[in-house]
Amino acid sequence: MTQQIVISAEEQGTRLDRVLSGRFPDMTRSSLQGLIESGAVCKDGKPLKKNYKVCEADAISVELPEPKEVEIQPEDIPLDVVYEDADIVVVNKPRGMVVHPAPGNWSGTLVNALMYHCGDSLSGINGEIRPGIVHRIDKDTSGLLVVAKNDAAHRSLAEQIAVHSALRQYYAVVIGCPKEDSGTISAPIARHRTDRKKMAVDPNGREAVTHYAVLERYRGFTYLTFRLETGRTHQIRVHMKHIGHPIIGDPLYGPKTDSWKLGGQCLHAGKLTLTHPSTGERMTFTAPLPDYFEAVLNRLRSHYGEI
């Protein structure tokens, strides 16, 4: 299956393998590099090298392997469906639910639930039937995800995420009070060099940009909103730890002693804006803060006082 991509102005000068990582988020970096090395990624019919620096308007063809079935069982798990049509379904994922099956979490995931809910109406591209998943949020992060119900929708949504035209807004409560009311954190992220469960700011990592703004300040804590320009694993969590304001309840990047006993980070994907793959309509979806998050804010307002 051949897919054609056209390089945007924002991608100008970026290494080919990095561009493909953004365009095909469900494929591993190693599998994409394998495609390049096998001659499956071409420009004007000529195979490209992984370190090729792309140019704006380059038309690059990618020969993807045919999808193969994976043994994921549909499960009748209730879903909070915010919107659904023939092309997409937008769901409000609950805290504690894993998005895709993996070792240790083969059942009870969002994909298991989607396979039951949608049946055969899910995209299956990128060399494996990975039903509809275009982007992810962490297990203990709640909020909005858009899922593709066919391959054309999947390609359109992946493209929007790659060129940052799909906008994602998050909310979190962090420890401490940033000096500025708004700011941008631009710090590359890579896998932690010693703890493979973690990510870390690393000069050799992939570009990561997070914009934040203060919503409310309390004594010792701040309620923030975030807009992601990139979508790296654990991006907001890593960036907030990097500037000294980890998210409360975060088991990986927060303090070892957690007085909040939340069982996970206080982080919610509350707003998603995208262009519909078929109609071209610009659409915005919202998900209210979950009960646990509202309880945190009520506790802060009652006992820590707005400042």
N, C-alpha and C positions, 0 to 999 in steps of 0.2 A: 504494500500500500504506500503510494508516494504522496507526500505532503509538501506543498510549496509554501515557503515563508518569504516575506519581503522585509528587509531590514529598515527599521525606523531611524529617524534622526538621533533619537536618544541612545540608540545602540551603536552608533558610529564609533569605530575604533576599538570595539570590544572583541575579545577573543571569541572565536567561533564556539568553543565548547561552553563558554559561559552564556552566550546567547541562547544556545540550545537548552541549557539548564532552565532558563527562564521561560522558554517557549513550551517545553515539555516537562512540567513540574512533577509528573508522576514517574518519570524515568530517572534512574540513578545516574550520577555523573559518570560512573564507570561504564554503564551500558551505553550512554551517549558517545563516550569516547571510543567504545568498541565499534559503534556504527561508523564513526568518522574514519577509524583505522581500516575498516573493511571496504572503504570506498563508497559507502552508501549516502554520503552527504556531498552534493555537487553544486557547482556554479557553472553555467554554460556547458554542462555535460562533463566537466572535469572535476575529479575528486579533490576535496579540500583537506588541509591539515588542521589539526585541532587548535593550533596557535595562530591560524589565519585571522587577521584583524578585519572585521567586516566593515563594509562601506554602506552609507545610506543608499537605499533603493536596490541593493543587491537582491537578486531573486535566487534563492537557494532551495534546492530540492532535497528532501530527506526521505529515503526509502525505509519505511518502518516495517518491522516484522509483522506478520499476520497475528492478530490477537489469539491468545490461547486461553482456554478455559482454566479457571482456578477453582479449587474446591471451597467455595464459600456458600454456606447454607442460608437461605432466606429465613428470617425469624420475625414472628409477629410481635414487634416491639412498637409501642405507640410513638408517633412522631408529631412534633409541633410544626405543622406545615404552615408557613406564612404566605406562600404563593405557589401556584402550580399551573402549568399549561403543557402543551405538547412538546416543548423544548427544554424547559427548566423547571426545577423545583427548588424553592428556597425554604430551608428548615432552620428552626431555632434549636440548636443542639444543647441538651442539658449538660450541666457540669457533671463530670464523672464518666461520661461516655467517650470511648475511643472511636476515632473516625474510621480507621481501616483495620481489618484483622492483621495480627502479627503474632509472633511467638509470645505466649502468655495471655493473649487476648484474641482467641479465635472466634468467640461468640459474643453476643451482646453489643456489637459495634453498630455505628451508624450505617455502614455498608450492609450488614446483615438486615437491618430494618428497612433500608431502601430497596433491597432486592425483593423483599416481601411486598412492600408498598407499590413498587413500580413494575414488578415482573420483568419482562424482557425489554422494557422501555428505558434503558440506560446506555450511556455511551460505553464503547469498548475499544479504546485506541491505546497507542503507546506500547504495543507489543504484549499486552496482557489485558484480560478483561478486569479492569479496575473500575467498577461500576460508577460512572458519573463524576468521580472525585476530581475536581479541578484545583481546589486549594483546601487547606486543612487548618484546624485550630487544635490546640493541645487538649488532652483528656480533661483536665480540670479547668479549662477555659470554656465558658458558656457563650452562646450566641449564634450569629447568622453564618450560614454556609450556602452557597449556590451549587447545585448539582446539575450536570448536563444529562439530558435524556436521549441524546443522539450525538453522533460524532461531529456533525456540523456545528452544533451548539457548543460542544466541548472545545473545538478548535477556536471558535469565536471568543469564548470566555477566557481560554488560556492566553490568547493574544491580548485581550484587554488587561489581564493581570500583568503580562510581560511588559507592556508599554505604559502601565500605571494609569490607565483610563478607568479601570474598575476601582472605586474608592471604598476603603474599609475604615470604619471608625470604631475605636475601642474605648472602654472606660475602665479605670482601675483606681484603687486606693493604695498609696505608697507611704513608706515610712519617711518621715522628715518633710521638709518644706523647701522645694526648689526656689532659688532666689528670684528668678524671672517668672513672670506670669505666662510666658510662652517661650518656646525655643525649638531647636532642631538638634537631634543627635545623629551625627554622621560618623559611624564607626564600623569597620568591616567585621564580619562575624564568621567564625569557623568552629569546627568541632574542638572541644577542649582537649588539650594535648595529653592530659593524664586521666581525666574522668570522662569516659566515652558517653556517659548519660547526659553530659552538659555541653552547652555551646559557650563560646567566650569571644570577647573582642580580641581580634588578632589582625595585625597589619597585613598578613598574607591571606586573610579571609575574603569572603565575597562582600561586595558593597552592601551596606544596610543603612537606611535612612528612616528615622522616626521623628515625626513632628508631634509636639505635645502642647497642651494649654491647661491652665489651672481652672477648675470649676469652683472648688471650695477649699479653704485652708482651715486647719484645726491645729490645736497645740500638739505638735509632733507628727502630724499626718496631713496628707493632701489628697484630694479627690481630683483626678486628672482625666482628660480626654486625649486620645491619640489618633493620629492619621498616619497610616503606613504608606511609604513610598515604595518600599520593597517588602518582600515577604519571606524573610529568613526564619528558620526554625528558632522558636523561643525569642524572637527579635525584641519585643517590648520588654520582656523579663530580663534579658541580658543587658539591654541598653540602660534600663533603670538601675540595675545593680552597678553598672559601669559608672554612672554619675552619682552613686552613693544613696540612691533612693529606691531600694528594692520594693516589690509589691508585697503587701502584707499577705501572710499565709503561704508564700511561695516556698515549697519544700526544697527546691534546688538552689535558688539564688537568694533566699531571704535568710534571716538569722536562724541559728540552730534552735534557739528557744522561741517557740511560737505561742504567745499568750492568747492569740485569737482563736486557736483551735478550729480553723475553718476546713482543714483537710485538703487544702489546695489554694492556689493563688486567687486573689480577688480581682478577676479580670474578665470582662464581658465584651463580646463583639456585638455592639448594639446597632450599627448602621451599615448598610451596604448599598452602594450605588453602581449600576452597570447599564450597559446598552443591550437591549434584548437582541439575541442572535438572529431572529427572523424579521421582526418588525422595525428594528432600529430605534425603538422608543427608549428614551432614557428613563430608568426606573430606580426608585429608592425604596428600600425596605428597612423597617426598624423593629427592634425587639426590646421590650421593656426590661429593666434591670430585674434579675431574679430575686426571690425573697431573701436569700442569704446576703446578697449585696445591699439590699435596702436595710436589712437589719444592722449591717456594719455602719452604714451612713447614719442611721438613727442613734446608734450607740455613740458615734463620734459627736453628733450634734448635741446629744444630751450630756455627755461626760467630758468632752474635750473642747467644746466650744468653738464656734467659727471665729477666725481672726482676720 
